[in-house]
Amino acid sequence: MRTALVIGTGLIGTSAALTLAGRGIHVHLADHDADAARTAEALGAGTQGEPDGPVDLAIVAVPPAYVARTVADVLRRGVARAVLDVASVKGGPRRELEELGCDLTRYIGTHPMAGRERSGPLAATADLFEGRPWVLTPGADTDTEVLNLALELVALCRAVPVVMDADAHDRAVALVSHTPHLLSSMVAARLRDADETAVRLCGQGIRDVTRIAASDPAMWIDILSANPGPVADVLAAVAADLDETVRALRALQSADDAKRGGGAAGIEDVLRRGNAGRERVPGKHGAASAVYETVTVLIGDQPGELARIFADAGRAGVNIEDVRIEHATGQQAGLIQLMVEPAAAPGLTTALRERGWSIRQ
């Protein structure tokens, strides 16, 4: 691949353009929002304007509702040897293209499983896709050259290719991406009118659950409008679990021992099913989820503290597998949780104490 056209200079499009431009590929940028295109150009993602002749690959990075008509236009004008889109839904756009009578041999639907709470070109980074799954949904009529160019893009972005059926993809993202976002928003919405005293008690748990609720509502309306059925199916199953959980909690209030026992059993069931589901979430580098020991350390909120504790862990010969920070309310301090292999935890605890760190049990 030597040339590319990126249509849509938001987070995903600009990130892909930055990656390709950084690999020496000549990237053309197009967007109905002239300011977004100018910003992407200023960031070094490419040059504004469509090319004089056909490019090797056109990347359509527009909202799902506009994917089909944009891809159809690119195919009709013959501006690229191959065309792909990066929208978060795949089945609907492909069916629209079929209804429009497009020649789909030069098209493939794709979806990089990467993103941020922020949107727009200023949120883009050249390393956004590194190590992330990138779904490819070739059809029976997809040309081999088109698939190879899509795979080349994935490789250049250092992502991990995953081949799926388009409708299977949409059901999968409804479960692992779209529904979690709605549930996060629903929990965060409970905080809007909550008493200030209650909000001040927010800890890391509520921050983890509501983090993705900070995303742009307009963008998510576009996404959910393109995949409403599968998301509704997952939410219906969650709603059934919620109903059962509410009944179990009400039973725990009963004066009747048998009812309380049934309530406890119902709560235990949902918690254990949650444990089993959580264990299936891929761990580090996509491997099976591992069990780590947590070493919790009190850390001051001042420059250099994170670098110092990581350096001290390195001197102890311990690899930090994961890390979380819980900020203390109203204090210039917090707790940093260092996740390490169980066998390394005692040695790390001793080494950090010797270097003056306060370990919390």
C-alpha positions in Angstrom: 0.0 0.0 0.0 1.4 3.4 -1.0 -1.7 5.7 -1.0 -4.9 5.9 1.0 -8.0 8.1 1.3 -9.5 8.6 4.7 -13.1 9.9 4.6 -14.1 11.1 8.1 -11.5 12.7 10.3 -12.8 11.9 13.7 -11.1 9.8 16.4 -10.9 6.6 14.4 -10.3 8.0 10.9 -7.6 10.4 12.1 -5.9 7.8 14.2 -5.7 5.5 11.2 -4.4 8.3 9.0 -1.7 9.2 11.6 -0.6 5.6 11.6 -0.4 5.3 7.9 1.3 8.7 7.4 3.8 7.7 10.0 4.6 4.5 7.9 5.4 6.6 4.9 2.0 6.2 3.1 0.6 9.2 1.2 -2.8 9.9 2.9 -5.5 12.1 1.5 -8.1 13.5 4.0 -11.8 14.2 3.3 -14.5 15.4 5.7 -17.7 17.4 5.4 -16.5 19.2 8.5 -13.7 21.4 7.0 -12.4 22.3 10.5 -12.0 18.6 11.4 -10.1 18.0 8.2 -7.8 21.0 8.7 -7.1 19.9 12.3 -6.2 16.3 11.2 -3.9 17.8 8.5 -2.2 20.0 11.1 -1.6 17.0 13.2 0.3 15.4 10.4 -2.4 12.8 9.4 -2.2 13.7 5.7 -3.2 16.3 3.1 -6.7 17.6 2.6 -8.6 16.9 -0.6 -9.2 13.8 -2.7 -6.5 12.4 -4.9 -6.2 13.0 -8.6 -6.3 9.3 -9.4 -7.3 6.0 -7.7 -5.6 5.3 -4.4 -4.8 1.8 -3.0 -7.3 1.9 -0.2 -10.2 4.1 0.9 -11.1 4.1 4.6 -14.6 5.2 5.3 -14.8 6.5 8.9 -18.2 8.1 9.1 -21.1 7.4 11.5 -23.0 4.1 10.8 -26.0 5.8 9.3 -23.8 7.3 6.5 -21.6 4.3 5.8 -23.6 2.7 3.0 -24.2 5.9 1.0 -20.5 7.0 1.4 -19.1 3.6 0.4 -21.5 3.4 -2.5 -20.3 6.9 -3.7 -16.7 5.8 -3.4 -17.3 2.6 -5.3 -19.3 4.5 -8.0 -16.5 7.0 -8.6 -13.8 4.5 -8.6 -11.4 6.5 -6.4 -9.8 3.4 -4.8 -8.8 -0.1 -5.6 -10.3 -1.3 -2.3 -12.8 0.3 0.1 -13.4 -0.5 3.8 -15.4 1.1 6.6 -14.6 1.1 10.3 -18.1 1.5 11.7 -19.1 -0.3 14.9 -21.9 -2.2 13.1 -21.5 -4.4 10.0 -24.7 -6.2 9.0 -26.9 -3.2 8.3 -24.5 -1.3 6.1 -23.7 -4.4 4.0 -27.5 -5.0 3.4 -28.0 -1.4 2.4 -25.1 -1.7 -0.1 -26.7 -4.9 -1.5 -30.0 -3.1 -1.9 -28.3 -0.2 -3.7 -26.9 -2.8 -6.2 -23.3 -2.0 -5.5 -20.4 -4.2 -6.7 -19.2 -5.5 -3.4 -16.1 -7.3 -4.7 -14.0 -4.2 -3.8 -15.5 -3.6 -0.4 -15.0 -5.2 3.1 -16.6 -4.2 6.4 -14.2 -3.8 9.3 -14.3 -2.7 12.9 -11.3 -1.8 15.0 -12.2 -2.6 18.7 -10.5 0.6 20.0 -11.7 4.0 21.2 -11.7 6.6 23.8 -14.2 8.6 25.9 -13.2 11.7 23.8 -14.0 12.1 20.1 -12.7 14.2 17.2 -9.3 14.5 15.6 -7.6 16.1 18.7 -8.3 12.8 20.6 -6.6 10.7 17.9 -3.3 8.9 18.4 -1.1 6.8 16.1 -1.0 4.0 18.6 -4.8 3.8 19.2 -5.1 0.3 17.6 -1.9 -1.3 18.8 -2.7 -4.8 20.3 -6.4 -4.3 19.8 -8.7 -6.7 17.9 -9.7 -5.5 14.4 -12.7 -7.4 13.1 -12.9 -8.1 9.3 -16.2 -9.3 7.8 -15.5 -10.4 4.3 -18.4 -11.7 2.2 -18.4 -14.5 -0.3 -17.8 -12.0 -3.1 -14.9 -10.0 -1.4 -11.9 -9.9 -3.7 -8.7 -11.5 -2.4 -6.8 -8.2 -3.1 -9.3 -6.3 -1.0 -8.9 -8.7 1.9 -5.1 -8.5 1.6 -5.2 -4.7 1.7 -7.4 -4.7 4.8 -5.0 -7.1 6.4 -2.1 -4.9 5.5 -3.9 -1.9 7.2 -4.4 -4.0 10.3 -0.8 -5.0 10.3 0.4 -1.4 9.8 -1.7 -0.3 12.8 -0.3 -3.2 14.8 -3.7 -4.5 15.6 -4.9 -8.2 15.7 -7.1 -9.3 12.8 -10.3 -11.3 13.7 -12.5 -12.6 10.9 -16.2 -12.8 11.7 -19.6 -13.0 10.0 -21.1 -9.5 9.9 -24.3 -10.3 11.9 -22.3 -12.4 14.4 -20.1 -9.3 14.9 -23.2 -7.1 15.6 -24.5 -9.6 18.2 -21.1 -9.7 19.8 -20.6 -6.0 20.1 -24.1 -5.6 21.4 -23.0 -7.8 24.3 -19.4 -6.6 25.0 -19.6 -2.9 24.0 -23.0 -1.4 23.3 -25.0 -2.8 26.3 -22.2 -2.1 28.8 -22.2 1.5 27.6 -25.9 1.9 28.3 -25.7 0.2 31.6 -22.8 2.5 32.6 -24.9 5.5 31.6 -27.9 4.2 33.6 -25.7 3.8 36.8 -24.2 7.2 36.2 -27.6 8.7 35.8 -28.5 7.7 39.4 -25.8 10.1 40.5 -27.2 13.2 38.8 -29.8 14.0 41.5 -28.1 12.1 44.4 -27.4 13.9 47.7 -23.9 15.6 47.6 -22.9 13.6 50.7 -23.5 10.4 48.9 -21.6 11.5 45.8 -18.6 12.5 47.9 -18.3 8.8 49.0 -17.6 7.7 45.4 -14.7 5.3 45.3 -12.9 3.3 42.6 -15.8 0.9 42.0 -18.2 3.6 40.9 -15.5 5.3 38.8 -14.8 2.0 37.0 -18.5 1.4 36.3 -19.2 4.9 35.1 -16.0 5.7 33.2 -17.5 5.1 29.7 -20.6 7.1 30.5 -18.5 10.2 29.8 -18.7 9.5 26.0 -20.4 11.7 23.5 -24.2 11.0 23.5 -24.6 12.0 19.8 -22.0 9.5 18.7 -23.7 6.7 20.7 -27.1 7.5 19.4 -25.7 6.9 15.9 -24.1 3.6 17.0 -27.2 2.3 18.9 -29.5 3.4 16.1 -27.6 1.1 13.8 -27.7 -2.0 16.1 -30.9 -1.6 18.2 -32.3 -5.2 17.9 -29.2 -7.1 19.3 -28.7 -4.5 22.1 -32.4 -4.8 23.1 -32.1 -8.6 23.2 -29.1 -8.3 25.6 -30.9 -5.7 27.7 -34.0 -7.8 28.0 -31.9 -10.6 29.4 -30.3 -8.2 31.9 -33.7 -6.9 32.8 -34.8 -10.4 33.7 -31.8 -10.8 35.9 -32.6 -7.4 37.5 -36.2 -8.5 38.2 -34.9 -11.7 39.9 -32.3 -9.8 41.9 -34.9 -7.3 43.1 -37.2 -10.1 44.2 -34.2 -11.8 46.0 -33.3 -8.5 47.8 -36.9 -8.0 48.9 -36.9 -11.6 50.2 -33.9 -10.7 52.4 -36.0 -8.2 54.2 -38.6 -10.8 55.2 -39.0 -12.0 58.7 -39.5 -15.5 57.3 -36.3 -17.6 57.5 -37.2 -19.6 54.4 -37.8 -16.5 52.3 -34.5 -15.0 53.5 -32.7 -18.2 52.6 -34.3 -18.1 49.1 -33.3 -14.4 48.7 -29.7 -15.2 49.7 -29.6 -18.1 47.2 -30.8 -15.8 44.5 -28.2 -13.1 45.2 -25.5 -15.8 45.4 -26.6 -17.2 42.0 -26.2 -13.9 40.2 -22.9 -13.1 41.9 -21.5 -16.5 41.0 -22.6 -16.3 37.4 -20.9 -12.9 37.4 -17.7 -14.5 38.6 -17.9 -17.1 35.9 -18.5 -14.5 33.2 -15.7 -12.3 34.4 -13.3 -15.2 34.2 -13.9 -15.4 30.5 -12.8 -11.9 29.8 -9.4 -12.1 28.1 -6.4 -11.1 30.2 -3.1 -9.5 29.4 -2.1 -9.7 25.7 -5.4 -11.5 25.0 -4.4 -14.6 27.0 -6.7 -16.3 29.5 -7.5 -14.1 32.5 -4.8 -14.5 35.2 -5.2 -14.2 39.0 -2.8 -11.6 40.4 -1.9 -10.6 43.9 -2.6 -6.9 44.8 0.0 -4.8 46.7 -1.7 -1.6 47.8 0.5 1.4 48.5 -0.3 4.9 49.8 1.1 7.4 47.3 1.2 11.2 47.4 -0.3 13.4 44.7 2.8 15.1 43.5 5.1 15.0 40.5 7.4 12.0 40.2 5.7 9.7 42.7 4.4 7.2 40.1 7.8 7.1 38.4 9.5 6.5 41.7 7.3 3.6 42.8 7.6 1.9 39.3 11.3 2.3 39.5 11.4 0.8 43.0 9.4 -2.2 41.7 11.8 -2.5 38.8 14.8 -2.5 41.2 13.1 -5.3 43.1 12.9 -7.3 39.9 9.1 -7.4 39.9 7.0 -6.9 36.7 3.8 -4.9 37.3 1.1 -6.7 35.4 -1.7 -4.1 36.0 -2.2 -1.0 38.0 -5.2 1.0 39.4 -5.3 4.3 41.4 -7.9 5.2 43.9 -7.8 8.9 44.8 -8.6 9.9 48.4 -11.5 12.3 48.8 -10.3 15.7 50.0 -6.7 14.7 50.4 -3.6 15.1 48.3 -3.0 11.3 48.3 -4.4 8.1 47.0 -3.9 4.3 47.0 -2.2 2.7 44.1 -2.9 -1.0 43.6 -0.1 -2.9 41.9 -1.1 -6.2 40.5 1.7 -8.8 40.3 2.2 -12.5 40.1 1.3 -14.1 43.5 4.9 -15.4 44.0 6.3 -11.9 43.6 4.0 -10.1 46.0 5.9 -10.8 49.3 9.2 -9.7 47.8 7.7 -6.5 46.4 6.0 -5.7 49.7 9.3 -6.0 51.6 11.2 -4.1 49.0 8.8 -1.2 48.9 8.6 -1.0 52.7 12.4 -0.8 52.8 12.3 2.1 50.5 9.9 4.0 52.7 6.5 3.2 51.1 3.4 2.7 53.3 1.8 -0.6 52.4 -1.9 -1.1 53.1 -3.2 -4.5 53.9 
